[in-house]
Amino acid sequence: MPIDRTIGNYHDSSNARIRKIGRITGPAAYVVGGESVTPASVGLGKLEDFAPGSATNAAHTTVYHLCYDYATQRVIWWNCATGAEAIVGANLSGYSARFEAIGY
């Protein structure tokens, strides 16, 4: 398996990177292509890694896999049961997931 070491600082021993941990909550009306998450929205100037976990609601009726698209700076919600992107206009405000963001 090839490893690309050109993305960010492969090993940061200088402590120059900042690590943010938080929770992302779903939108009241999902839009195609996902929800915007910019470096500024997580308190960073540059975002090198955004790693969201899976999102569930309190009843655990549906699980969404969250993916970050670095090109568009958006989090796309994928329904694990169907394999499809969340339905446009879907109310996902009852769903949340933890995330880790790394940058500077």
Summary of the structure (lengths in Angstrom):
residues: 104
radius of gyration: 14.9
end to end distance: 28.3
largest distance: 44.0
contacts: 265
relative contact order: 0.33
helix: 3%
strand: 38%
